[in-house]
Amino acid sequence: MPNASITHEPRLPESNSAAPALLFEQVSKWYGPVIGVNQVTLELHRGITGLVGANGAGKTTLLRLATGQLQPDIGQVTIRGVEAWNWRAKRLVGYCPESDVFYEEMSGFQFVESMALLCGMTRRQARERTEAAIEQVGMVGRSDRKIRGYSKGMRQRIKLAQALLQDPKLLILDEPLSGIDPIGRQDFVDLFFALAEQDRCLLISSHELEELEKLTNHIAIMARGRIAAVGSIAKIRDLLDQHPITIRMELADPRRTAALLLGHPAVVGIDLGPSQNELIARVANARGFFADFGRLVIEYDLQVQHLETIDDSTQAILGYLLGGRSG
């Protein structure tokens, strides 16, 4: 009797509770000739992580990779050990996008319930989970109104409700506090803290570092498609202080400015640039240098026409931690 050939369907990967909630391993993504993210490595576990960066820094691409909307060209993105593109991973993630795209004729409750049904829940499960999510985001008593009449803050709450439907262990939130009044913001902050205490991982994207500092001390800064720094604000500032940076200045009198800067303890090198009004300074303590340099500009009436850092790896960090915006 010939041997019977038995085939088995391949088992889909199971999630691993001991694995990182979100893991990027040397991930790159291109849009034709344009690179969205460049060799990003990032590991997140429970708690809240803030993601900041200027427009075009790569935040949106990173979030779409994390939620399985995009596949990386190089590297791997996993959620609890499961590839982010896999449907099992998508069941572990709740996503609250920045953009508002609703069926405006629906009520908030109908919209969230519809999302629950699309997730494969039964009618009863969908209603129960919708009621729980609506309560979590503080929309009880208002969810029966049509979305077209909602304020920006109410829309944000409904978006967050649909993200909570499957009780996810990973929440990806893109500008969740945008357009919300102070009372609503505090409600959201309290909810985010409560979710983090339930062993969840929250990745919250924002262009406002000040807002994120109210939520978490764990920040990832993106610049030009890369993760420029990860850690507490204090740690990042300390790393920046230890890392020499190069500053290019355009001044009315670069030689006089160079003479004033040569004695500064943070300055490790001074060069005159190729143009007659240009000065290149190498400094080891950015915060200390900029604080003192501001005083020198006022005291000696230095005519500074332009000032910029020319180190790609530190430009975004300086932009956020020294009070400005990185372009």
Backbone bond lengths (Angstrom), bond angles and torsions (degrees), N, CA, C in turn:
res aa  C-N    CA-C-N  psi(-1)  N-CA   C-N-CA  omega(-1)  CA-C   N-CA-C  phi
1 M - - - 1.470 - - 1.532 108.55 -
2 P 1.329 116.92 127.64 1.469 118.49 -177.89 1.521 111.01 -68.12
3 N 1.332 114.34 149.00 1.476 119.01 177.24 1.515 110.59 -66.04
4 A 1.316 115.65 133.55 1.468 119.98 177.84 1.516 109.05 -77.35
5 S 1.297 115.37 140.46 1.464 120.86 177.83 1.513 109.27 -94.72
6 I 1.292 115.64 118.51 1.471 120.28 -178.32 1.519 108.78 -110.94
7 T 1.294 116.26 126.44 1.467 120.91 178.13 1.519 109.54 -111.61
8 H 1.272 115.20 146.70 1.467 121.06 178.35 1.527 108.68 -121.83
9 E 1.327 114.57 140.20 1.462 118.26 173.22 1.523 108.45 -68.92
10 P 1.325 117.82 138.22 1.469 119.54 179.91 1.520 111.15 -62.98
11 R 1.307 115.62 138.21 1.473 120.11 178.74 1.516 109.69 -75.60
12 L 1.306 115.47 132.62 1.454 119.52 175.89 1.521 109.06 -73.75
13 P 1.315 118.01 145.03 1.465 120.32 -175.92 1.521 112.51 -63.82
14 E 1.303 115.56 140.83 1.456 121.41 175.93 1.524 108.84 -93.42
15 S 1.326 115.94 151.44 1.450 118.80 177.99 1.519 109.95 -73.52
16 N 1.327 115.46 152.78 1.451 122.55 -177.90 1.517 108.16 -117.56
17 S 1.323 116.47 111.77 1.465 120.34 -175.48 1.519 112.53 -64.92
18 A 1.363 116.91 -20.89 1.458 120.07 179.95 1.524 112.24 -85.27
19 A 1.331 117.08 -13.95 1.465 121.71 -179.09 1.527 109.50 -76.56
20 P 1.345 117.91 160.07 1.469 120.17 176.90 1.531 111.43 -56.83
21 A 1.317 116.24 145.25 1.456 120.12 176.80 1.526 110.60 -59.86
22 L 1.326 116.21 -36.75 1.469 122.00 177.93 1.519 108.55 -147.62
23 L 1.337 115.85 130.42 1.458 120.25 -178.08 1.523 110.76 -137.25
24 F 1.326 115.98 121.15 1.466 123.06 171.09 1.523 107.07 -104.25
25 E 1.329 117.07 128.41 1.454 121.57 179.18 1.524 110.17 -122.69
26 Q 1.335 116.07 101.80 1.463 123.08 178.03 1.534 111.41 48.30
27 V 1.329 115.99 53.72 1.470 122.17 -173.21 1.526 111.06 -92.55
28 S 1.336 114.89 131.89 1.470 121.66 173.02 1.519 108.60 -130.52
29 K 1.343 115.60 146.98 1.463 121.61 178.39 1.512 109.04 -143.38
30 W 1.357 116.32 128.50 1.458 121.64 179.25 1.521 110.92 -111.68
31 Y 1.331 114.91 150.44 1.460 122.45 167.41 1.520 105.85 -115.62
32 G 1.324 116.23 87.23 1.460 119.36 -173.00 1.525 108.48 64.38
33 P 1.344 117.86 -125.81 1.476 120.17 179.77 1.527 113.52 -81.78
34 V 1.332 116.78 -5.95 1.469 120.85 -176.72 1.525 109.48 -96.92
35 I 1.323 116.46 132.35 1.460 120.39 179.60 1.521 110.61 -94.98
36 G 1.340 115.51 128.66 1.460 120.67 -179.03 1.513 111.65 -87.59
37 V 1.343 117.04 -52.33 1.454 121.53 172.14 1.524 107.90 -130.26
38 N 1.314 115.67 148.69 1.461 121.09 -170.09 1.525 110.53 -130.72
39 Q 1.338 116.16 104.35 1.469 122.74 175.22 1.529 111.88 51.79
40 V 1.316 115.39 52.37 1.461 120.72 -178.82 1.527 110.54 -85.18
41 T 1.313 116.21 127.82 1.461 122.94 170.90 1.526 107.53 -122.13
42 L 1.327 115.83 124.69 1.466 120.64 -175.82 1.521 108.47 -152.92
43 E 1.324 116.68 133.45 1.468 121.81 179.85 1.525 109.19 -128.67
44 L 1.346 115.36 123.92 1.454 120.61 -178.51 1.518 110.61 -124.28
45 H 1.327 115.36 142.03 1.461 121.83 175.94 1.527 107.81 -121.22
46 R 1.281 119.20 -150.22 1.464 121.93 -177.61 1.525 110.85 -67.05
47 G 1.342 114.97 160.24 1.457 120.19 179.17 1.515 112.30 101.82
48 I 1.322 115.34 -172.82 1.464 122.41 -175.22 1.520 109.76 -108.44
49 T 1.321 116.08 129.26 1.459 122.30 173.31 1.520 108.49 -120.43
50 G 1.310 116.54 130.63 1.459 121.33 176.49 1.520 110.23 -93.05
51 L 1.318 116.13 139.22 1.464 122.01 177.67 1.517 108.29 -117.42
52 V 1.339 116.81 116.84 1.458 120.54 -178.33 1.523 110.11 -125.17
53 G 1.307 114.57 156.83 1.455 120.68 179.05 1.518 109.47 169.18
54 A 1.306 116.14 155.83 1.465 121.25 179.11 1.519 110.26 -69.21
55 N 1.327 117.04 165.23 1.458 120.91 173.93 1.524 109.45 -57.64
56 G 1.335 116.01 132.27 1.452 120.14 -178.69 1.513 114.41 87.18
57 A 1.347 116.96 3.73 1.463 120.43 -178.18 1.522 112.60 -74.82
58 G 1.345 117.22 -20.39 1.464 120.81 -179.74 1.515 114.15 114.99
59 K 1.339 118.06 6.12 1.466 121.03 -176.99 1.532 111.69 -61.31
60 T 1.335 116.63 -47.16 1.464 120.02 -176.83 1.518 111.17 -62.67
61 T 1.326 117.08 -42.75 1.465 120.13 177.98 1.517 110.79 -61.82
62 L 1.328 117.20 -42.55 1.460 120.61 179.63 1.525 110.93 -61.61
63 L 1.336 117.27 -41.94 1.466 120.38 -179.58 1.527 111.02 -67.41
64 R 1.323 117.14 -37.77 1.468 119.65 179.02 1.520 111.95 -69.30
65 L 1.311 116.71 -32.07 1.467 120.33 173.88 1.524 110.04 -68.50
66 A 1.331 116.65 -39.95 1.465 120.65 -178.53 1.521 112.28 -66.99
67 T 1.331 116.75 -30.97 1.463 120.70 -178.59 1.522 113.01 -94.62
68 G 1.324 117.24 4.94 1.460 120.10 176.62 1.512 114.25 77.31
69 Q 1.333 117.71 14.27 1.467 119.71 176.40 1.526 111.16 -78.83
70 L 1.328 116.13 -25.52 1.457 122.31 176.82 1.519 108.99 -126.54
71 Q 1.321 116.16 151.90 1.454 122.07 171.89 1.524 109.10 -104.90
72 P 1.321 117.42 140.53 1.475 119.19 179.14 1.520 111.24 -70.74
73 D 1.329 116.38 149.09 1.461 120.76 173.33 1.525 110.58 -78.72
74 I 1.322 115.12 -33.12 1.469 121.73 177.06 1.521 107.38 -136.81
75 G 1.340 116.35 144.50 1.450 120.44 176.75 1.516 112.70 89.34
76 Q 1.328 115.32 -171.76 1.457 121.24 -175.30 1.521 111.04 -141.90
77 V 1.335 115.66 140.69 1.458 122.79 173.95 1.524 107.14 -117.35
78 T 1.317 117.04 124.57 1.464 120.47 -179.98 1.518 110.82 -129.01
79 I 1.339 114.58 150.18 1.461 123.01 176.43 1.522 106.91 -122.80
80 R 1.321 116.68 115.17 1.459 121.53 -175.08 1.525 111.46 52.06
81 G 1.320 116.68 37.39 1.449 121.53 177.20 1.512 114.96 85.75
82 V 1.334 118.72 -2.28 1.462 122.85 -179.35 1.524 109.25 -106.34
83 E 1.330 117.48 135.83 1.457 121.13 179.31 1.525 110.21 -56.25
84 A 1.328 116.96 132.21 1.460 121.90 -172.79 1.523 113.15 -59.71
85 W 1.330 117.30 -27.62 1.467 120.79 -179.58 1.531 111.48 -74.09
86 N 1.336 118.18 -19.36 1.464 122.70 -177.40 1.524 110.34 -71.11
87 W 1.336 116.54 144.16 1.468 119.31 -177.17 1.525 112.30 -63.82
88 R 1.339 117.16 -28.63 1.463 119.05 178.21 1.533 110.81 -64.54
89 A 1.315 115.97 -38.13 1.464 119.71 179.10 1.527 110.57 -66.55
90 K 1.324 116.44 -37.97 1.466 119.33 -177.78 1.526 112.05 -65.16
91 R 1.336 116.44 -24.47 1.462 119.45 176.67 1.532 112.11 -75.54
92 L 1.314 116.71 -12.03 1.457 120.87 179.92 1.525 112.32 -94.37
93 V 1.338 116.38 -3.45 1.468 121.20 -171.64 1.523 111.04 -117.54
94 G 1.317 116.13 137.73 1.454 122.11 168.14 1.517 108.16 -112.04
95 Y 1.327 117.05 131.60 1.469 121.07 -174.17 1.512 110.60 -124.11
96 C 1.325 115.03 125.20 1.462 121.78 175.96 1.520 107.94 -114.70
97 P 1.350 118.02 99.90 1.466 120.28 -175.82 1.517 112.43 -74.59
98 E 1.317 115.05 163.33 1.466 119.58 177.42 1.520 111.43 -74.12
99 S 1.332 117.18 -38.86 1.464 121.17 -174.22 1.527 111.44 -74.00
100 D 1.319 115.71 148.97 1.462 122.66 176.61 1.528 109.21 -100.57
101 V 1.313 116.77 107.53 1.468 120.85 175.51 1.523 106.86 -133.66
102 F 1.325 116.23 103.21 1.465 122.10 -176.52 1.525 110.13 -124.83
103 Y 1.330 114.94 165.74 1.451 121.53 162.78 1.524 105.69 -87.19
104 E 1.325 116.12 98.82 1.459 121.82 -167.16 1.529 113.51 -62.85
105 E 1.345 118.48 -24.39 1.458 120.95 -178.96 1.519 112.49 -81.03
106 M 1.330 116.97 -11.34 1.458 120.26 177.40 1.528 110.44 -79.60
107 S 1.310 115.55 156.74 1.461 119.36 167.71 1.531 107.75 -80.58
108 G 1.317 115.81 165.42 1.456 118.83 177.46 1.520 111.58 -59.18
109 F 1.332 116.11 -41.05 1.470 120.31 -179.79 1.523 110.29 -64.13
110 Q 1.329 117.22 -44.57 1.465 120.40 -179.82 1.530 111.24 -61.53
111 F 1.319 116.40 -39.49 1.464 119.49 -179.14 1.531 110.59 -64.48
112 V 1.328 116.94 -49.02 1.466 120.20 -178.28 1.526 110.05 -64.41
113 E 1.325 116.77 -40.87 1.464 120.19 178.70 1.527 111.12 -63.07
114 S 1.319 117.10 -38.59 1.465 121.02 177.64 1.527 110.57 -62.89
115 M 1.331 117.03 -40.40 1.462 120.50 177.27 1.533 110.70 -63.47
116 A 1.331 116.13 -37.31 1.467 119.98 178.26 1.530 110.77 -64.57
117 L 1.325 117.23 -42.06 1.468 120.76 178.36 1.520 111.05 -64.40
118 L 1.333 116.66 -38.25 1.469 120.13 177.62 1.526 111.62 -66.41
119 C 1.325 117.37 -22.60 1.461 121.26 176.25 1.532 111.76 -78.71
120 G 1.333 116.73 -4.32 1.459 119.92 177.75 1.514 114.74 97.96
121 M 1.331 118.14 8.94 1.461 120.52 179.26 1.517 110.60 -75.87
122 T 1.322 115.58 154.15 1.455 120.08 172.94 1.531 108.73 -73.18
123 R 1.322 116.52 168.11 1.471 120.10 179.51 1.528 111.05 -56.87
124 R 1.324 115.19 -43.53 1.463 119.21 -178.67 1.528 110.86 -66.87
125 Q 1.343 116.15 -45.80 1.468 119.57 178.71 1.529 110.85 -60.83
126 A 1.329 115.83 -42.71 1.465 120.30 -178.33 1.522 111.21 -61.33
127 R 1.325 116.69 -42.64 1.462 119.29 -179.97 1.524 111.16 -67.63
128 E 1.322 116.77 -42.59 1.461 119.72 -179.00 1.524 111.43 -64.47
129 R 1.338 116.45 -44.88 1.463 119.91 -179.22 1.530 110.76 -68.55
130 T 1.326 116.95 -36.02 1.468 120.07 178.17 1.518 110.42 -64.16
131 E 1.327 117.00 -44.94 1.468 120.62 178.87 1.527 110.85 -59.75
132 A 1.336 116.20 -42.11 1.470 119.81 -179.51 1.527 111.17 -66.66
133 A 1.332 117.06 -42.80 1.466 120.70 -178.89 1.525 111.69 -67.58
134 I 1.337 115.72 -40.29 1.471 120.51 178.35 1.527 109.89 -61.04
135 E 1.315 116.18 -39.87 1.469 119.95 178.74 1.523 110.72 -67.79
136 Q 1.326 116.91 -40.77 1.467 120.63 -179.28 1.518 112.13 -58.17
137 V 1.333 116.91 -38.35 1.468 119.66 -175.23 1.534 112.55 -94.76
138 G 1.320 117.93 7.37 1.454 120.75 174.49 1.512 114.96 74.11
139 M 1.339 117.03 34.82 1.467 120.25 -179.50 1.528 113.24 -110.66
140 V 1.328 117.93 11.60 1.458 120.67 176.58 1.533 108.76 -62.56
141 G 1.318 116.27 132.10 1.462 120.59 -178.63 1.515 113.61 90.74
142 R 1.332 116.66 -11.84 1.476 120.13 178.56 1.521 112.23 -123.52
143 S 1.307 117.09 -8.58 1.469 119.80 -174.63 1.516 113.74 -75.05
144 D 1.356 117.89 -10.63 1.462 119.53 179.34 1.531 112.00 -87.11
145 R 1.324 117.51 -4.59 1.467 120.61 177.90 1.522 110.34 -82.43
146 K 1.329 115.90 152.87 1.468 119.76 -179.65 1.530 110.19 -69.99
147 I 1.331 114.88 143.50 1.464 120.69 -175.33 1.527 111.51 -63.10
148 R 1.317 117.52 -31.29 1.471 119.81 -177.27 1.526 111.93 -59.92
149 G 1.333 118.07 -20.80 1.461 121.33 178.81 1.514 113.64 -98.63
150 Y 1.330 117.42 6.74 1.451 121.24 -177.85 1.523 112.06 -77.97
151 S 1.313 115.56 148.13 1.463 121.68 169.85 1.520 108.98 -76.47
152 K 1.322 116.56 170.48 1.465 121.36 177.44 1.528 110.97 -58.80
153 G 1.322 116.26 -42.46 1.452 119.94 -179.76 1.519 112.63 -64.13
154 M 1.323 117.90 -39.85 1.466 121.45 178.54 1.523 110.72 -66.90
155 R 1.324 117.16 -36.33 1.464 120.28 176.39 1.530 110.59 -64.09
156 Q 1.321 115.99 -40.80 1.461 119.69 178.16 1.527 110.73 -61.73
157 R 1.315 116.58 -38.97 1.465 120.45 -179.90 1.528 111.34 -65.71
158 I 1.332 116.67 -40.51 1.463 120.04 179.78 1.533 110.28 -68.15
159 K 1.327 117.24 -39.28 1.466 119.79 176.06 1.525 110.68 -60.73
160 L 1.315 116.04 -40.79 1.459 119.47 179.42 1.526 110.79 -68.23
161 A 1.328 116.99 -36.32 1.475 120.53 178.85 1.522 111.08 -60.10
162 Q 1.348 117.33 -44.57 1.469 118.23 -179.72 1.526 111.43 -68.08
163 A 1.340 117.04 -27.31 1.467 119.66 177.82 1.523 111.67 -70.41
164 L 1.337 117.46 -24.10 1.458 122.00 -176.93 1.526 113.18 -91.69
165 L 1.324 117.85 -2.61 1.466 121.82 -171.26 1.526 113.85 -54.84
166 Q 1.321 117.48 -44.54 1.461 120.50 -174.28 1.527 112.64 -92.92
167 D 1.334 115.91 16.11 1.462 121.38 179.97 1.526 110.23 51.42
168 P 1.352 117.02 54.60 1.467 120.12 -170.43 1.521 113.15 -72.39
169 K 1.336 115.57 152.43 1.455 121.77 175.30 1.524 111.79 -86.57
170 L 1.336 116.37 -17.00 1.466 121.63 177.52 1.517 108.49 -125.30
171 L 1.330 116.30 125.12 1.465 122.01 177.88 1.522 109.28 -116.65
172 I 1.335 115.53 125.03 1.460 122.01 177.28 1.527 107.14 -108.99
173 L 1.316 117.01 114.71 1.463 122.10 -172.93 1.520 109.54 -122.43
174 D 1.323 116.06 117.63 1.465 122.02 -177.18 1.524 109.92 -103.10
175 E 1.318 116.40 108.33 1.475 123.42 -179.32 1.535 111.32 52.06
176 P 1.333 119.22 51.62 1.471 120.27 -175.56 1.523 114.48 -68.73
177 L 1.339 118.37 -20.28 1.467 120.76 -177.76 1.518 113.08 -95.20
178 S 1.315 116.43 1.81 1.464 120.37 -177.61 1.526 111.31 -66.87
179 G 1.334 115.75 128.24 1.462 120.72 174.62 1.510 115.29 78.63
180 I 1.331 117.83 9.86 1.463 120.84 -178.06 1.527 109.57 -99.97
181 D 1.344 115.80 139.51 1.464 120.05 179.20 1.533 110.00 -70.09
182 P 1.334 117.45 165.48 1.473 120.50 -175.19 1.527 114.36 -55.57
183 I 1.334 117.48 -39.15 1.468 119.89 179.51 1.530 109.80 -66.08
184 G 1.341 115.96 -43.95 1.454 120.34 178.07 1.515 112.06 -62.72
185 R 1.328 116.37 -38.59 1.464 119.97 178.60 1.518 110.72 -62.01
186 Q 1.314 116.87 -42.45 1.463 119.60 179.60 1.519 110.68 -65.19
187 D 1.340 117.11 -38.19 1.469 120.55 176.11 1.530 110.32 -59.46
188 F 1.324 116.25 -44.39 1.460 120.51 -179.56 1.530 111.01 -66.16
189 V 1.327 116.39 -43.17 1.460 120.17 179.73 1.529 109.99 -59.57
190 D 1.341 116.71 -44.83 1.469 120.71 178.59 1.527 110.88 -61.38
191 L 1.335 116.91 -41.38 1.466 121.06 179.39 1.523 110.84 -65.54
192 F 1.327 117.56 -42.37 1.468 120.58 179.60 1.528 110.79 -62.41
193 F 1.326 116.86 -41.26 1.467 120.38 177.14 1.534 110.42 -62.02
194 A 1.336 115.92 -43.44 1.465 120.01 -179.44 1.522 111.11 -63.58
195 L 1.329 117.40 -40.83 1.462 121.16 179.16 1.526 110.75 -65.94
196 A 1.326 116.86 -40.00 1.462 120.65 179.66 1.522 111.43 -64.26
197 E 1.335 116.72 -33.32 1.462 120.55 179.25 1.518 112.79 -72.09
198 Q 1.342 116.53 -11.09 1.468 121.84 179.08 1.535 111.27 -96.05
199 D 1.327 116.00 27.94 1.477 122.15 178.30 1.519 112.70 63.87
200 R 1.310 117.36 28.74 1.458 120.76 175.79 1.523 109.80 -96.33
201 C 1.321 114.22 161.52 1.459 121.52 175.06 1.521 107.86 -112.71
202 L 1.326 116.84 126.13 1.461 121.91 178.61 1.524 108.78 -117.85
203 L 1.322 116.05 126.33 1.470 121.88 172.45 1.518 106.76 -111.40
204 I 1.328 116.01 112.74 1.470 121.31 -173.68 1.516 109.21 -115.19
205 S 1.333 115.09 117.40 1.461 121.40 -179.62 1.519 110.04 -92.11
206 S 1.313 115.37 138.16 1.459 120.33 177.39 1.521 109.10 -159.34
207 H 1.321 116.49 154.90 1.458 119.98 172.58 1.522 110.37 -96.36
208 E 1.344 116.91 -0.15 1.458 121.26 -178.27 1.525 109.86 -109.20
209 L 1.320 116.04 101.71 1.458 120.79 179.87 1.517 111.33 -61.83
210 E 1.321 116.68 -36.02 1.467 120.75 -178.05 1.528 111.00 -60.48
211 E 1.341 116.87 -40.75 1.458 120.43 179.09 1.521 110.82 -66.39
212 L 1.325 116.57 -42.20 1.464 119.72 -178.53 1.521 111.71 -66.73
213 E 1.332 117.09 -32.09 1.464 120.40 179.90 1.526 111.73 -64.22
214 K 1.350 117.00 -22.54 1.466 120.19 176.21 1.528 110.81 -75.73
215 L 1.327 116.63 -21.53 1.458 121.79 -177.01 1.522 113.50 -96.80
216 T 1.320 116.32 -37.68 1.462 119.20 -171.22 1.517 111.08 -156.65
217 N 1.312 114.24 156.90 1.454 120.24 173.68 1.522 110.80 -105.90
218 H 1.333 116.35 9.15 1.465 120.81 179.73 1.526 108.54 -110.22
219 I 1.325 115.95 110.47 1.457 122.25 -171.01 1.525 110.49 -124.02
220 A 1.334 115.54 140.84 1.465 121.07 169.22 1.526 107.38 -116.96
221 I 1.323 116.39 127.29 1.456 121.33 -178.72 1.526 109.29 -107.63
222 M 1.341 116.11 127.23 1.464 121.22 179.38 1.519 110.45 -104.29
223 A 1.328 115.79 142.52 1.459 122.54 176.05 1.515 108.86 -149.79
224 R 1.328 116.00 125.25 1.462 121.88 176.54 1.528 112.65 51.67
225 G 1.326 115.49 43.22 1.451 120.37 175.67 1.501 115.63 81.93
226 R 1.319 118.38 -0.26 1.466 121.94 -178.46 1.522 110.37 -116.84
227 I 1.325 115.64 157.84 1.462 120.65 168.98 1.527 107.07 -82.06
228 A 1.325 116.00 109.01 1.464 120.32 -176.56 1.519 112.24 -77.88
229 A 1.338 116.58 -31.43 1.464 120.16 -179.27 1.515 109.40 -164.75
230 V 1.333 116.82 148.62 1.466 122.91 176.42 1.513 108.52 -138.16
231 G 1.317 116.95 136.33 1.459 120.84 176.82 1.511 111.19 143.85
232 S 1.308 116.28 -168.01 1.459 120.52 176.84 1.525 109.18 -72.12
233 I 1.330 115.42 158.50 1.453 119.68 177.98 1.528 110.18 -58.41
234 A 1.335 116.01 -41.92 1.475 119.62 179.97 1.526 110.72 -63.16
235 K 1.337 116.50 -42.31 1.465 120.28 -179.27 1.518 111.01 -64.24
236 I 1.341 115.80 -42.52 1.466 119.68 -179.27 1.518 110.40 -65.31
237 R 1.321 116.34 -40.42 1.466 119.43 177.66 1.522 111.14 -63.91
238 D 1.339 116.08 -39.81 1.467 119.36 178.53 1.526 110.74 -64.62
239 L 1.338 116.49 -41.86 1.460 119.84 178.40 1.521 110.86 -62.91
240 L 1.318 115.43 -38.54 1.455 120.31 179.55 1.528 110.26 -65.62
241 D 1.336 116.16 -39.77 1.459 119.59 179.22 1.522 111.54 -63.99
242 Q 1.341 116.58 -34.83 1.465 120.89 -177.97 1.527 112.61 -81.38
243 H 1.328 116.32 -14.58 1.463 120.35 -174.85 1.531 109.93 -101.64
244 P 1.323 118.78 111.04 1.467 119.99 -179.38 1.526 111.36 -60.70
245 I 1.303 115.77 140.98 1.462 120.51 177.96 1.535 109.73 -124.44
246 T 1.310 114.13 159.28 1.467 120.66 179.43 1.518 108.99 -109.26
247 I 1.322 115.47 130.73 1.466 121.80 -177.48 1.523 109.02 -120.72
248 R 1.315 115.69 130.92 1.468 121.17 176.32 1.520 108.57 -106.15
249 M 1.333 115.79 130.92 1.463 121.16 -179.71 1.524 109.99 -125.12
250 E 1.301 114.66 145.39 1.465 121.06 169.55 1.525 106.45 -115.22
251 L 1.344 116.38 122.71 1.459 121.40 -172.46 1.523 110.57 -136.86
252 A 1.312 114.43 159.19 1.467 119.46 176.53 1.527 110.52 -68.71
253 D 1.342 117.56 -34.69 1.470 121.59 -178.19 1.530 109.36 -136.48
254 P 1.336 118.55 80.82 1.472 120.76 -176.06 1.529 113.76 -65.03
255 R 1.349 118.28 -33.16 1.462 119.76 -178.99 1.532 111.09 -66.20
256 R 1.315 116.85 -42.34 1.470 120.44 178.38 1.529 109.87 -64.04
257 T 1.338 117.18 -41.41 1.460 121.02 178.55 1.518 110.98 -64.60
258 A 1.338 116.82 -41.08 1.468 121.02 179.00 1.525 110.74 -60.25
259 A 1.327 116.68 -41.04 1.468 120.55 179.70 1.524 110.80 -63.67
260 L 1.333 117.07 -37.84 1.462 120.86 179.53 1.531 111.60 -69.40
261 L 1.338 116.65 -34.51 1.465 120.83 -175.31 1.523 113.90 -83.53
262 L 1.315 117.38 -21.09 1.466 120.16 -174.62 1.531 113.23 -58.86
263 G 1.309 116.72 -31.35 1.452 119.50 -178.63 1.521 114.31 -88.23
264 H 1.326 117.80 -1.99 1.462 120.23 -177.76 1.534 109.83 -73.95
265 P 1.349 118.90 133.48 1.465 121.18 -176.35 1.530 114.46 -63.87
266 A 1.344 117.74 -23.18 1.469 119.97 -179.06 1.521 112.48 -83.22
267 V 1.322 117.52 -17.00 1.460 121.24 -175.90 1.523 109.62 -85.76
268 V 1.354 115.02 121.61 1.472 119.46 -179.54 1.526 112.01 -107.29
269 G 1.318 116.90 -4.65 1.461 119.82 178.21 1.511 111.60 -173.47
270 I 1.347 115.64 145.02 1.461 122.59 179.03 1.525 108.13 -134.97
271 D 1.328 116.49 133.30 1.463 121.58 174.92 1.517 109.03 -137.76
272 L 1.320 115.85 143.47 1.455 119.99 171.41 1.521 108.09 -79.71
273 G 1.320 116.48 137.19 1.453 120.93 -176.52 1.510 112.76 -77.89
274 P 1.344 116.31 178.70 1.466 120.37 -178.68 1.522 113.84 -66.10
275 S 1.330 117.05 -28.28 1.465 119.07 176.61 1.526 109.52 -95.25
276 Q 1.310 116.87 159.95 1.459 120.50 -170.86 1.523 113.76 -70.10
277 N 1.324 118.11 -18.97 1.467 119.83 -179.48 1.526 112.54 -109.23
278 E 1.331 117.09 20.69 1.466 121.10 -174.10 1.527 111.15 -110.58
279 L 1.352 114.74 142.47 1.454 122.25 179.15 1.529 108.77 -135.85
280 I 1.353 116.89 134.52 1.454 122.53 177.89 1.520 108.20 -114.28
281 A 1.344 116.84 121.25 1.464 121.68 -179.85 1.523 109.94 -118.31
282 R 1.316 115.62 138.92 1.459 122.43 175.21 1.520 106.99 -109.79
283 V 1.357 116.68 118.21 1.460 120.32 -175.57 1.520 110.86 -124.16
284 A 1.350 115.85 147.99 1.461 121.39 -175.40 1.522 112.86 -102.75
285 N 1.295 118.96 -14.15 1.457 122.48 -179.60 1.522 107.68 -134.08
286 A 1.334 115.93 92.43 1.460 120.48 -171.75 1.524 112.09 -61.81
287 R 1.332 116.65 -47.73 1.466 118.92 -177.03 1.523 111.60 -62.42
288 G 1.327 116.23 -46.54 1.465 119.42 179.83 1.515 111.85 -63.62
289 F 1.334 115.77 -40.66 1.456 119.53 -179.11 1.521 111.56 -64.19
290 F 1.341 117.22 -49.11 1.458 119.70 -176.29 1.519 111.88 -65.26
291 A 1.330 116.87 -35.46 1.468 119.59 177.19 1.527 110.55 -62.72
292 D 1.331 116.86 -44.87 1.463 120.92 -179.64 1.524 111.74 -72.79
293 F 1.315 116.45 -36.58 1.455 119.73 -178.18 1.530 110.73 -64.20
294 G 1.325 116.45 -37.52 1.466 119.26 177.13 1.519 111.52 -59.95
295 R 1.343 115.70 -39.78 1.473 119.14 178.72 1.534 110.94 -68.25
296 L 1.341 116.64 -37.86 1.465 120.00 178.97 1.531 111.16 -64.71
297 V 1.313 116.55 -39.38 1.472 120.33 179.96 1.518 110.35 -59.39
298 I 1.342 116.32 -42.53 1.467 120.16 -179.20 1.526 110.71 -73.53
299 E 1.330 116.61 -45.80 1.463 120.59 -174.63 1.525 112.54 -65.30
300 Y 1.342 117.19 -40.67 1.467 120.94 -176.25 1.529 112.70 -105.88
301 D 1.328 116.10 9.51 1.469 121.35 177.41 1.539 111.01 51.96
302 L 1.317 116.29 49.39 1.465 120.91 179.27 1.528 109.69 -73.78
303 Q 1.289 116.25 129.40 1.462 121.00 -177.46 1.538 108.85 -90.96
304 V 1.348 115.67 87.82 1.472 121.46 -178.68 1.521 108.71 -88.52
305 Q 1.320 116.12 115.97 1.467 120.91 -179.14 1.532 112.41 -91.19
306 H 1.336 115.62 -28.61 1.467 119.23 -178.69 1.524 108.29 -160.50
307 L 1.353 115.37 142.69 1.462 120.43 177.03 1.523 108.20 -145.99
308 E 1.335 116.78 131.79 1.462 120.60 178.80 1.521 110.26 -154.22
309 T 1.340 115.35 152.22 1.455 119.86 170.40 1.524 107.40 -86.45
310 I 1.310 116.94 144.38 1.465 119.63 -178.10 1.524 110.96 -118.57
311 D 1.337 116.35 22.42 1.468 121.78 172.53 1.527 107.46 -101.33
312 D 1.332 118.48 114.75 1.460 121.36 -178.38 1.518 112.45 -57.41
313 S 1.322 117.72 -38.50 1.460 121.35 -174.01 1.522 113.54 -70.67
314 T 1.316 117.49 -17.89 1.468 119.36 -176.43 1.523 113.72 -115.43
315 Q 1.309 117.82 -6.25 1.462 119.32 -173.64 1.523 112.37 -61.35
316 A 1.346 117.03 -46.31 1.459 119.53 -179.20 1.524 111.19 -68.65
317 I 1.324 117.01 -37.58 1.459 119.78 179.80 1.526 110.06 -62.25
318 L 1.298 116.06 -44.80 1.461 119.32 177.06 1.526 111.20 -61.08
319 G 1.317 115.63 -43.05 1.459 119.63 -178.18 1.506 113.17 -56.85
320 Y 1.340 116.92 -39.98 1.457 120.14 -178.74 1.513 113.76 -87.68
321 L 1.335 117.35 -39.45 1.457 118.50 -173.05 1.512 113.58 -85.93
322 L 1.321 117.58 -16.97 1.460 119.79 177.23 1.512 112.13 -103.74
323 G 1.347 115.14 12.45 1.460 119.94 168.64 1.493 117.13 96.82
324 G 1.332 118.35 -0.03 1.454 119.66 -179.83 1.500 111.77 -108.31
325 R 1.327 115.85 -158.36 1.453 123.53 179.11 1.502 107.90 -125.54
326 S 1.322 116.55 133.56 1.455 120.01 175.43 1.495 109.77 -86.21
327 G 1.305 117.62 128.50 1.453 120.46 178.94 1.462 111.10 -82.62
